[in-house]
């Protein structure tokens, strides 16, 4: 009878010890969870900060491109033929590429021959290229008269489209995907070579990208690539261009006022951000030396 209180106190002490241990474990888990959560939030905050910083540095690259395009000295002005320019700024490496829009094929104004060559450069037959060309023309002209292999409203309706031919100029480059028969895969290949901003029926070979050059008669992929490689050895806008496979040449000076600019900023820790913008030079009402007419974020150069 005397030992019972002793056993009861021992049991109580054991229960208390176990309870303390469980509370300790629970507090440890909670503390670890808070620490992990704080660390995760810190890492996320750092990523957001780095991405934002890289994004503004990429914008700095865009402004540098504008500055160089407006350089009054034509001999040191940057050449807008797609070549890469690099600069170090605020601990980041910024890569900049510029293409004069006059080097691209204007889908609003391009001649039939140039459009046929553009579609043929994708590897399709002349008949297929002619069909797509006539459909592009039927889309952009202001009448409902169908070309021989073109497409007007009735054709779109019979193929199940919820719209007809626009019968007006293209407003944007991606709009060409709405033309009957133009697939997304085609568009992705053509996109670097086409524009709605050049205002010319022809292309300026001094600035033309590979796919645009391949639209010219007698110029294949290898010839276009070789021409671009030789062209980018030119260091001054006034120098003579190499000879293109079809016999065309000229000088790299000239061009328009609209440019596609790609800028990518990479921080020392590997974080990066990029932009792809089309700009038009010339003063604006708020005093800026250019205005943006198209903008895309975070696409590789």
C-alpha positions in Angstrom: 0.0 0.0 0.0 2.9 2.3 0.7 4.4 1.9 -2.9 1.4 2.9 -4.8 1.8 6.7 -4.6 5.4 6.2 -5.6 4.4 4.2 -8.8 1.8 6.8 -9.6 4.3 9.6 -9.4 6.7 7.7 -11.6 4.0 7.1 -14.2 3.2 10.8 -14.2 6.8 11.7 -14.6 7.1 9.3 -17.6 4.0 10.7 -19.2 5.3 14.3 -18.7 8.6 13.4 -20.2 7.0 11.9 -23.3 4.7 14.9 -23.6 7.7 17.2 -23.4 9.6 15.2 -26.0 6.6 15.3 -28.4 6.1 19.0 -27.9 9.9 19.5 -28.5 9.6 17.4 -31.7 6.5 19.4 -32.8 8.2 22.7 -32.2 11.3 21.6 -34.1 9.1 20.6 -37.1 7.3 23.9 -37.0 10.5 25.8 -36.7 12.0 23.9 -39.6 8.9 24.5 -41.6 9.1 28.2 -41.0 12.8 28.2 -41.8 12.2 26.3 -45.1 9.3 28.6 -46.0 11.4 31.7 -45.2 14.3 30.3 -47.3 11.9 29.5 -50.2 10.4 32.9 -50.1 13.8 34.5 -50.0 14.9 32.5 -53.1 11.7 33.4 -54.9 12.2 37.1 -54.0 15.8 36.9 -55.3 14.6 35.3 -58.5 12.0 38.0 -59.0 14.5 40.7 -58.3 17.1 39.2 -60.7 14.5 38.8 -63.4 13.3 42.3 -63.0 16.8 43.7 -63.0 17.7 41.7 -66.1 14.5 42.9 -67.8 15.4 46.5 -67.3 19.0 45.8 -68.4 17.5 44.4 -71.6 15.6 47.6 -72.1 18.9 49.4 -71.6 20.1 47.4 -74.6 17.1 48.6 -76.6 17.9 52.2 -75.8 21.6 51.6 -76.8 20.4 50.3 -80.1 18.4 53.4 -80.7 21.3 55.6 -79.8 23.6 53.7 -82.2 21.0 53.8 -85.0 20.8 57.6 -84.6 24.6 58.0 -84.6 25.3 61.0 -86.9 28.5 59.4 -88.1 27.5 56.8 -90.8 30.9 55.1 -90.6 30.5 54.1 -87.0 26.8 53.6 -87.0 25.6 50.1 -86.1 24.6 48.0 -89.1 21.0 46.7 -88.8 21.6 43.4 -90.7 21.0 41.0 -87.8 24.6 40.8 -86.5 25.2 40.6 -82.8 26.5 43.5 -80.8 27.6 42.9 -77.1 28.1 45.3 -74.3 28.9 45.0 -70.5 26.7 47.1 -68.3 26.0 47.0 -64.5 27.6 43.6 -64.1 25.6 42.0 -66.9 26.3 41.0 -70.5 23.8 42.5 -73.0 23.5 41.0 -76.5 21.7 43.1 -79.1 20.6 42.3 -82.7 18.9 44.8 -85.0 17.2 44.1 -88.4 16.1 47.0 -90.7 12.5 46.2 -91.7 13.3 47.1 -95.3 15.3 43.9 -95.5 12.1 41.9 -94.9 9.2 41.0 -97.2 6.3 43.4 -96.7 3.2 41.1 -97.0 1.1 44.1 -97.7 3.1 45.4 -100.7 5.3 42.5 -101.9 5.1 41.6 -105.6 3.6 38.3 -106.7 7.0 37.0 -107.6 8.5 37.7 -104.2 5.6 36.1 -102.4 5.8 33.0 -104.6 9.5 32.8 -103.8 8.8 33.2 -100.1 6.4 30.3 -100.0 8.6 28.2 -102.3 11.5 28.7 -99.9 9.6 26.5 -97.5 10.1 23.6 -99.9 6.7 23.5 -101.5 6.0 23.2 -105.2 5.6 26.2 -107.5 1.8 25.5 -107.8 1.4 25.3 -104.0 3.4 28.5 -103.6 1.3 30.3 -106.2 -1.9 29.2 -104.5 -0.9 30.6 -101.2 0.3 33.8 -102.9 -3.1 34.3 -104.5 -4.8 33.7 -101.2 -2.6 36.3 -99.5 -3.4 38.8 -102.3 -7.2 38.0 -102.0 -6.9 38.7 -98.2 -5.1 42.0 -98.6 -6.9 43.5 -101.6 -10.1 45.5 -101.2 -12.4 43.6 -103.5 -14.1 40.2 -103.4 -12.9 39.1 -106.8 -11.2 35.7 -106.4 -7.8 34.9 -108.0 -7.5 31.8 -110.1 -6.4 29.8 -107.0 -7.2 32.3 -104.4 -9.8 32.4 -101.7 -12.7 34.8 -100.9 -15.5 34.6 -98.3 -17.3 31.6 -99.9 -14.2 29.6 -99.9 -13.5 30.3 -96.3 -17.1 29.4 -95.4 -17.0 26.1 -97.3 -13.8 25.1 -95.5 -15.4 25.7 -92.1 -13.7 29.0 -91.2 -15.8 31.4 -89.0 -14.5 34.4 -91.0 -13.9 35.3 -94.6 -11.2 37.1 -96.5 -10.4 40.4 -94.8 -10.2 42.4 -98.0 -7.9 44.9 -96.3 -4.2 45.2 -95.5 -2.6 43.1 -92.8 -2.4 44.9 -89.5 0.2 42.6 -88.0 2.6 39.9 -89.1 0.9 37.1 -87.1 -2.3 37.9 -89.0 -1.0 35.9 -92.0 -1.9 32.7 -90.1 -5.5 33.5 -90.8 -5.0 33.2 -94.5 -6.4 29.9 -95.7 -3.7 27.2 -95.9 -1.1 29.0 -93.9 -0.2 26.9 -90.9 1.5 27.8 -87.6 4.5 25.7 -88.7 4.8 27.8 -91.9 4.4 31.0 -89.9 7.2 30.2 -87.5 9.6 29.7 -90.4 8.4 32.8 -92.2 8.0 35.2 -89.3 11.7 36.4 -89.2 11.5 37.3 -92.9 8.2 39.1 -93.1 6.9 42.5 -92.0 4.1 45.1 -92.4 6.4 48.0 -91.7 8.8 48.3 -94.6 6.6 50.2 -97.1 8.4 48.6 -100.0 7.5 46.1 -102.7 11.1 44.7 -102.7 13.7 43.8 -100.1 17.0 45.5 -99.3 19.5 42.7 -99.5 21.9 44.7 -97.3 19.7 43.9 -94.3 17.6 40.8 -95.4 17.5 37.7 -93.2 18.2 34.3 -94.6 14.5 33.3 -95.4 13.9 36.6 -97.2 17.0 36.2 -99.3 15.8 32.6 -100.2 12.7 34.2 -101.7 14.8 35.7 -104.5 15.2 33.7 -107.7 18.4 31.7 -107.8 19.2 32.0 -104.1 19.0 28.8 -102.0 19.7 28.3 -98.3 23.4 27.7 -98.7 23.9 30.8 -100.9 21.8 32.9 -98.5 23.8 31.8 -95.5 27.1 32.4 -97.2 26.0 35.9 -98.3 25.0 36.8 -94.8 28.4 35.4 -93.4 30.3 37.6 -95.9 28.0 40.6 -95.3 28.6 40.6 -91.6 32.3 41.0 -92.2 31.6 44.5 -93.4 32.4 47.0 -90.6 31.3 50.3 -92.2 27.8 51.0 -93.7 29.4 52.5 -96.8 31.3 49.4 -97.9 30.3 47.4 -100.9 28.2 44.3 -100.3 29.4 40.9 -101.5 27.8 39.5 -104.6 24.6 37.5 -104.1 24.2 34.2 -106.0 21.7 35.9 -108.5 24.2 38.7 -109.3 22.7 41.4 -107.0 25.0 43.6 -105.0 25.2 47.2 -103.7 26.2 49.0 -100.5 25.1 48.5 -97.0 24.1 52.1 -96.5 20.4 53.1 -96.6 17.3 51.5 -95.2 14.2 52.7 -93.5 13.1 54.1 -90.2 11.6 50.9 -88.7 13.7 48.3 -87.0 13.3 45.0 -85.1 15.5 45.0 -82.0 16.3 41.9 -79.9 18.1 42.4 -76.6 19.0 39.8 -74.1 20.6 40.7 -70.7 22.4 37.9 -68.8 23.4 38.5 -65.1 26.6 37.0 -63.6 24.5 34.3 -61.8 23.0 33.2 -65.1 19.6 34.8 -64.8 18.4 36.5 -68.0 15.6 38.4 -69.6 15.0 39.3 -73.2 12.8 41.5 -75.4 11.9 41.6 -79.0 10.5 44.9 -80.2 9.9 46.7 -83.4 10.5 50.4 -83.2 10.1 53.4 -85.5 12.6 56.2 -85.3 11.5 59.8 -85.1 10.4 62.2 -82.4 7.2 61.6 -80.5 4.9 64.0 -78.7 6.5 63.2 -75.3 10.0 63.9 -76.7 11.2 60.3 -77.1 13.4 59.7 -80.2 11.4 56.6 -81.2 8.1 54.8 -80.6 7.4 51.1 -80.1 5.1 49.5 -82.6 5.4 45.8 -81.4 6.7 44.3 -78.2 7.4 40.7 -76.9 9.2 39.7 -73.7 11.4 36.8 -72.8 12.2 35.1 -76.1 15.7 34.0 -76.9 17.8 35.9 -79.5 
